[in-house]
Protein backbone atom coordinates (compact mmCIF):
# COMPACT_ATOMS: atom_id res chain seq x y z
CA UNK A 1 0.00 0.00 0.00
CA UNK A 2 1.19 3.47 -0.93
CA UNK A 3 0.02 7.06 -0.73
CA UNK A 4 0.08 9.62 -3.53
CA UNK A 5 -0.24 13.37 -3.23
CA UNK A 6 -1.29 15.10 -6.45
CA UNK A 7 -1.61 18.79 -7.30
CA UNK A 8 -3.45 19.52 -10.55
CA UNK A 9 -3.20 22.93 -12.22
CA UNK A 10 -5.12 24.55 -15.06
CA UNK A 11 -8.86 24.92 -15.61
CA UNK A 12 -9.72 22.28 -13.02
CA UNK A 13 -12.38 23.94 -10.84
CA UNK A 14 -16.01 24.22 -11.89
CA UNK A 15 -15.66 21.37 -14.41
CA UNK A 16 -16.67 18.39 -12.20
CA UNK A 17 -13.01 17.52 -11.49
CA UNK A 18 -13.59 16.67 -7.80
CA UNK A 19 -16.76 14.69 -8.51
CA UNK A 20 -15.15 12.68 -11.31
CA UNK A 21 -11.95 12.11 -9.31
CA UNK A 22 -14.01 10.72 -6.43
CA UNK A 23 -15.89 8.44 -8.83
CA UNK A 24 -12.65 7.15 -10.42
CA UNK A 25 -10.92 6.69 -7.05
CA UNK A 26 -13.84 4.74 -5.60
CA UNK A 27 -14.00 2.53 -8.70
CA UNK A 28 -10.29 1.80 -8.21
CA UNK A 29 -10.84 0.95 -4.53
CA UNK A 30 -8.77 3.88 -3.25
CA UNK A 31 -9.28 5.91 -0.09
CA UNK A 32 -8.50 9.58 0.51
CA UNK A 33 -9.88 12.92 -0.58
CA UNK A 34 -9.91 15.61 -3.24
CA UNK A 35 -10.44 19.34 -2.66
CA UNK A 36 -10.30 22.67 -4.46
CA UNK A 37 -7.51 24.99 -3.40
CA UNK A 38 -7.68 28.80 -3.13
CA UNK A 39 -5.16 29.20 -6.00
CA UNK A 40 -7.52 27.41 -8.44
CA UNK A 41 -5.74 24.05 -8.33
CA UNK A 42 -7.07 20.71 -7.12
CA UNK A 43 -5.34 18.78 -4.32
CA UNK A 44 -5.63 14.99 -4.00
CA UNK A 45 -4.40 12.55 -1.38
CA UNK A 46 -5.09 8.89 -2.05
CA UNK A 47 -4.02 5.54 -0.64
CA UNK A 48 -4.11 2.07 -2.17
CA UNK A 49 -2.07 -0.24 -4.31
CA UNK A 50 0.60 1.46 -6.38
CA UNK A 51 -0.85 0.26 -9.69
CA UNK A 52 -4.29 1.72 -8.84
CA UNK A 53 -2.70 4.99 -7.68
CA UNK A 54 -0.92 5.20 -11.04
CA UNK A 55 -4.28 4.75 -12.79
CA UNK A 56 -5.68 7.65 -10.76
CA UNK A 57 -2.62 9.73 -11.64
CA UNK A 58 -3.16 9.06 -15.35
CA UNK A 59 -6.78 10.22 -15.01
CA UNK A 60 -5.68 13.46 -13.31
CA UNK A 61 -3.32 14.30 -16.18
CA UNK A 62 -6.37 14.72 -18.43
CA UNK A 63 -9.32 15.12 -16.06
CA UNK A 64 -13.00 15.14 -17.01
CA UNK A 65 -14.31 16.34 -20.37
CA UNK A 66 -14.28 20.11 -19.77
CA UNK A 67 -11.07 20.31 -17.73
CA UNK A 68 -7.91 21.79 -19.20
CA UNK A 69 -5.02 20.34 -17.20
CA UNK A 70 -1.83 22.35 -17.64
CA UNK A 71 0.38 20.60 -15.09
CA UNK A 72 0.24 17.74 -12.59
CA UNK A 73 2.74 17.45 -9.72
CA UNK A 74 2.79 14.27 -7.66
CA UNK A 75 4.73 12.45 -4.98
CA UNK A 76 4.51 8.86 -3.75
CA UNK A 77 4.85 8.20 -0.01
CA UNK A 78 4.30 5.35 2.41
CA UNK A 79 0.68 4.65 3.29
CA UNK A 80 -0.56 5.94 6.64
CA UNK A 81 -3.88 4.05 6.58
CA UNK A 82 -5.80 7.09 7.80
CA UNK A 83 -8.75 7.09 5.36
CA UNK A 84 -11.90 4.94 5.31
CA UNK A 85 -13.47 6.22 2.06
CA UNK A 86 -12.71 8.61 -0.78
CA UNK A 87 -14.46 11.95 -0.39
CA UNK A 88 -14.68 15.26 -2.20
CA UNK A 89 -14.32 18.21 0.16
C-alpha positions in Angstrom: 0.0 0.0 0.0 1.2 3.5 -0.9 0.0 7.1 -0.7 0.1 9.6 -3.5 -0.2 13.4 -3.2 -1.3 15.1 -6.4 -1.6 18.8 -7.3 -3.5 19.5 -10.6 -3.2 22.9 -12.2 -5.1 24.5 -15.1 -8.9 24.9 -15.6 -9.7 22.3 -13.0 -12.4 23.9 -10.8 -16.0 24.2 -11.9 -15.7 21.4 -14.4 -16.7 18.4 -12.2 -13.0 17.5 -11.5 -13.6 16.7 -7.8 -16.8 14.7 -8.5 -15.1 12.7 -11.3 -11.9 12.1 -9.3 -14.0 10.7 -6.4 -15.9 8.4 -8.8 -12.7 7.1 -10.4 -10.9 6.7 -7.1 -13.8 4.7 -5.6 -14.0 2.5 -8.7 -10.3 1.8 -8.2 -10.8 1.0 -4.5 -8.8 3.9 -3.2 -9.3 5.9 -0.1 -8.5 9.6 0.5 -9.9 12.9 -0.6 -9.9 15.6 -3.2 -10.4 19.3 -2.7 -10.3 22.7 -4.5 -7.5 25.0 -3.4 -7.7 28.8 -3.1 -5.2 29.2 -6.0 -7.5 27.4 -8.4 -5.7 24.1 -8.3 -7.1 20.7 -7.1 -5.3 18.8 -4.3 -5.6 15.0 -4.0 -4.4 12.5 -1.4 -5.1 8.9 -2.1 -4.0 5.5 -0.6 -4.1 2.1 -2.2 -2.1 -0.2 -4.3 0.6 1.5 -6.4 -0.9 0.3 -9.7 -4.3 1.7 -8.8 -2.7 5.0 -7.7 -0.9 5.2 -11.0 -4.3 4.8 -12.8 -5.7 7.7 -10.8 -2.6 9.7 -11.6 -3.2 9.1 -15.3 -6.8 10.2 -15.0 -5.7 13.5 -13.3 -3.3 14.3 -16.2 -6.4 14.7 -18.4 -9.3 15.1 -16.1 -13.0 15.1 -17.0 -14.3 16.3 -20.4 -14.3 20.1 -19.8 -11.1 20.3 -17.7 -7.9 21.8 -19.2 -5.0 20.3 -17.2 -1.8 22.3 -17.6 0.4 20.6 -15.1 0.2 17.7 -12.6 2.7 17.4 -9.7 2.8 14.3 -7.7 4.7 12.5 -5.0 4.5 8.9 -3.7 4.8 8.2 0.0 4.3 5.4 2.4 0.7 4.7 3.3 -0.6 5.9 6.6 -3.9 4.0 6.6 -5.8 7.1 7.8 -8.7 7.1 5.4 -11.9 4.9 5.3 -13.5 6.2 2.1 -12.7 8.6 -0.8 -14.5 11.9 -0.4 -14.7 15.3 -2.2 -14.3 18.2 0.2 
